[in-house]
Amino acid sequence: MQSLMSSIFQDWSVLTNYEYNRRGRIWVVWRNNARLSPFYKSGQLITCSVKLEDREEEFFCSFLYASNFATERKELWNELRDHYDSQIIRNKPWIIFGDFNEILDMEEHSRGEENPHITSGMRDFQAAVNYCALTDLASGPLYTWSNRQEGDLISKKLDRVLVNDCWKQSFPHSYNAFEAGGCSDHLRCRINLNMAAGARVKGKKPFKFINAITDMTEFKPMVEDYWSKTEPIFMSTSSMFRFTKKLKALKPKIRHLAKERMGNLIKQTKEAYETLCEKQETNLKTPSPQAMEEEATAHDRWERLAGIEEKFLKQKSKLHWLKVGDKNNKTFHRAVMARVAQNSIREIQR
């Protein structure tokens, strides 16, 4: 190995995990104008603190190559939890990338619809990602690996880049790109930290039906009133044509209701929670039937808004593996922000 390093990586530094795995599954190679300090090593993980010469703040980078066996991956997920619990890492930008050898959602399996069964290994991975408050920093194709077997082709998203909230604050315009790797059955990953914010192309936003709007008391009466009072369309004998025309004309009303009631939903929910806390404190300091009634009213309002917010954020985040009702609003909100970043234009190839 030493001869290979000296011949190929001249003026570079190399860090491996041969002492934990005889195959040395992870090689970290970097130019000497960057400073990497080992923080943690195992058979599936190498974590370093990274200091770049043009940046004052250090960040933590975890290079990961998960085992093929779910029982051994559990050890890796526990290592990530320990990282998250460390005060050294928790308050610093943290990025994790590599081959996780597991998917988060059945959508990340090309044949997931044939057997949409969430495995125990998936649940373990989901629990670790949720515990560590991580989100995807992704772009490019959904699948990153293929077995390349003709007649029994399977593709999965096994490789990914995960970041914590501190990372997104420190590197708001960072992104990664998964690209064809040539000889490998995995896509290669390229991460860019210093991408300047590009100008967003403005256009008319497509209509999106927000499922949570059906929980509003005004929704059903509004639809019924419109449907019953709208003049029938006689220009076509097709009932489907008339039906689609009515639906299209109904969109502005639904859009207006959604904007009016849900335009500042997250702010409303936060204010409702703060009001509830104030009422609870008042009821504890000076208990009275009136204070108790005000607390109950505040609780009902907050619970109703939080429920609508959770459904709204889950639909936007597309985290199908998390359940509504478990108060996962923070996780959904992080995923929404990640999807916004993913959907923005980072590069244009010619």
JOMOTA-V790666 format. One record per residue. N is the residue number from 1. RES is the residue in one letter. SS is DSSP state (h for helix, s for strand, l for the rest). BURIAL is # if it has 9 or more other ideal C-beta (glycine too) atoms within 8 Angstrom, else .. Layout:
BEGIN
N/RES/SS/BURIAL ; N/RES/SS/BURIAL
END
This chain:
BEGIN
1/M/l/. ; 2/Q/h/. ; 3/S/h/. ; 4/L/h/. ; 5/M/h/# ; 6/S/h/. ; 7/S/h/. ; 8/I/h/. ; 9/F/l/# ; 10/Q/l/. ; 11/D/l/. ; 12/W/s/# ; 13/S/s/# ; 14/V/s/# ; 15/L/s/# ; 16/T/s/# ; 17/N/l/# ; 18/Y/l/# ; 19/E/l/. ; 20/Y/l/. ; 21/N/l/# ; 22/R/l/. ; 23/R/l/. ; 24/G/l/# ; 25/R/l/. ; 26/I/l/# ; 27/W/s/. ; 28/V/s/# ; 29/V/s/. ; 30/W/s/. ; 31/R/s/. ; 32/N/l/. ; 33/N/l/. ; 34/A/s/# ; 35/R/s/. ; 36/L/s/# ; 37/S/s/. ; 38/P/s/# ; 39/F/s/# ; 40/Y/s/# ; 41/K/s/# ; 42/S/l/# ; 43/G/l/# ; 44/Q/l/# ; 45/L/s/# ; 46/I/s/# ; 47/T/s/# ; 48/C/s/# ; 49/S/s/# ; 50/V/s/# ; 51/K/s/# ; 52/L/s/. ; 53/E/l/. ; 54/D/l/. ; 55/R/l/. ; 56/E/l/. ; 57/E/l/. ; 58/E/l/. ; 59/F/s/# ; 60/F/s/# ; 61/C/s/# ; 62/S/s/# ; 63/F/s/# ; 64/L/s/# ; 65/Y/s/# ; 66/A/l/# ; 67/S/l/# ; 68/N/l/. ; 69/F/l/. ; 70/A/h/# ; 71/T/h/. ; 72/E/h/# ; 73/R/h/# ; 74/K/h/# ; 75/E/h/# ; 76/L/h/# ; 77/W/h/# ; 78/N/h/# ; 79/E/h/# ; 80/L/h/# ; 81/R/h/# ; 82/D/h/. ; 83/H/h/# ; 84/Y/h/# ; 85/D/h/. ; 86/S/l/. ; 87/Q/h/. ; 88/I/h/. ; 89/I/h/# ; 90/R/h/# ; 91/N/l/. ; 92/K/l/# ; 93/P/l/# ; 94/W/s/# ; 95/I/s/# ; 96/I/s/# ; 97/F/s/# ; 98/G/s/# ; 99/D/s/# ; 100/F/l/# ; 101/N/l/. ; 102/E/l/# ; 103/I/l/# ; 104/L/l/# ; 105/D/l/# ; 106/M/h/# ; 107/E/h/. ; 108/E/h/# ; 109/H/s/# ; 110/S/l/. ; 111/R/l/. ; 112/G/h/# ; 113/E/h/. ; 114/E/h/. ; 115/N/h/. ; 116/P/l/. ; 117/H/l/. ; 118/I/l/. ; 119/T/l/. ; 120/S/h/. ; 121/G/h/# ; 122/M/h/# ; 123/R/h/# ; 124/D/h/# ; 125/F/h/# ; 126/Q/h/# ; 127/A/h/# ; 128/A/h/# ; 129/V/h/# ; 130/N/h/# ; 131/Y/h/. ; 132/C/l/# ; 133/A/l/# ; 134/L/l/. ; 135/T/s/# ; 136/D/s/# ; 137/L/l/# ; 138/A/l/# ; 139/S/l/. ; 140/G/l/. ; 141/P/l/. ; 142/L/l/. ; 143/Y/l/# ; 144/T/l/# ; 145/W/s/# ; 146/S/s/# ; 147/N/l/# ; 148/R/l/. ; 149/Q/l/. ; 150/E/l/. ; 151/G/l/. ; 152/D/l/. ; 153/L/l/# ; 154/I/l/# ; 155/S/s/# ; 156/K/s/# ; 157/K/l/# ; 158/L/l/# ; 159/D/s/# ; 160/R/s/# ; 161/V/s/# ; 162/L/s/# ; 163/V/s/# ; 164/N/l/# ; 165/D/h/. ; 166/C/h/# ; 167/W/h/# ; 168/K/h/# ; 169/Q/h/. ; 170/S/h/# ; 171/F/l/# ; 172/P/l/. ; 173/H/l/. ; 174/S/l/# ; 175/Y/s/# ; 176/N/s/# ; 177/A/s/# ; 178/F/s/# ; 179/E/s/# ; 180/A/l/. ; 181/G/l/. ; 182/G/l/. ; 183/C/l/. ; 184/S/l/. ; 185/D/l/. ; 186/H/s/# ; 187/L/l/# ; 188/R/s/# ; 189/C/s/# ; 190/R/s/. ; 191/I/s/# ; 192/N/s/# ; 193/L/l/. ; 194/N/l/. ; 195/M/l/# ; 196/A/l/. ; 197/A/l/. ; 198/G/l/. ; 199/A/l/. ; 200/R/l/. ; 201/V/l/. ; 202/K/l/. ; 203/G/l/. ; 204/K/l/. ; 205/K/l/. ; 206/P/l/. ; 207/F/l/. ; 208/K/l/. ; 209/F/l/. ; 210/I/l/# ; 211/N/h/. ; 212/A/h/# ; 213/I/h/# ; 214/T/h/. ; 215/D/h/. ; 216/M/l/# ; 217/T/h/. ; 218/E/h/. ; 219/F/h/# ; 220/K/h/. ; 221/P/h/. ; 222/M/h/# ; 223/V/h/# ; 224/E/h/. ; 225/D/h/. ; 226/Y/h/# ; 227/W/h/. ; 228/S/h/. ; 229/K/h/. ; 230/T/l/. ; 231/E/l/. ; 232/P/l/. ; 233/I/l/# ; 234/F/l/. ; 235/M/l/. ; 236/S/l/. ; 237/T/l/. ; 238/S/l/. ; 239/S/h/. ; 240/M/h/. ; 241/F/h/# ; 242/R/h/# ; 243/F/h/. ; 244/T/h/. ; 245/K/h/# ; 246/K/h/# ; 247/L/h/. ; 248/K/h/. ; 249/A/h/# ; 250/L/h/# ; 251/K/h/# ; 252/P/h/. ; 253/K/h/# ; 254/I/h/# ; 255/R/h/# ; 256/H/h/. ; 257/L/h/# ; 258/A/h/# ; 259/K/h/. ; 260/E/h/. ; 261/R/h/# ; 262/M/h/# ; 263/G/l/. ; 264/N/l/. ; 265/L/h/# ; 266/I/h/. ; 267/K/h/. ; 268/Q/h/# ; 269/T/h/# ; 270/K/h/. ; 271/E/h/. ; 272/A/h/# ; 273/Y/h/# ; 274/E/h/. ; 275/T/h/# ; 276/L/h/# ; 277/C/h/. ; 278/E/h/# ; 279/K/h/# ; 280/Q/h/# ; 281/E/h/. ; 282/T/h/# ; 283/N/h/# ; 284/L/h/. ; 285/K/h/. ; 286/T/l/. ; 287/P/l/. ; 288/S/l/. ; 289/P/h/. ; 290/Q/h/. ; 291/A/h/# ; 292/M/h/# ; 293/E/h/. ; 294/E/h/# ; 295/E/h/# ; 296/A/h/. ; 297/T/h/. ; 298/A/h/# ; 299/H/h/# ; 300/D/h/. ; 301/R/h/# ; 302/W/h/# ; 303/E/h/. ; 304/R/h/. ; 305/L/h/# ; 306/A/h/# ; 307/G/h/# ; 308/I/h/# ; 309/E/h/# ; 310/E/h/# ; 311/K/h/# ; 312/F/h/# ; 313/L/h/# ; 314/K/h/# ; 315/Q/h/# ; 316/K/h/# ; 317/S/h/# ; 318/K/l/. ; 319/L/l/# ; 320/H/l/. ; 321/W/l/. ; 322/L/l/# ; 323/K/l/. ; 324/V/l/# ; 325/G/l/. ; 326/D/l/. ; 327/K/l/. ; 328/N/l/# ; 329/N/h/# ; 330/K/h/. ; 331/T/h/# ; 332/F/h/# ; 333/H/h/# ; 334/R/h/# ; 335/A/h/# ; 336/V/h/# ; 337/M/h/# ; 338/A/h/# ; 339/R/h/# ; 340/V/h/. ; 341/A/h/# ; 342/Q/h/# ; 343/N/h/. ; 344/S/l/. ; 345/I/l/. ; 346/R/l/# ; 347/E/l/. ; 348/I/l/. ; 349/Q/l/. ; 350/R/l/.
END
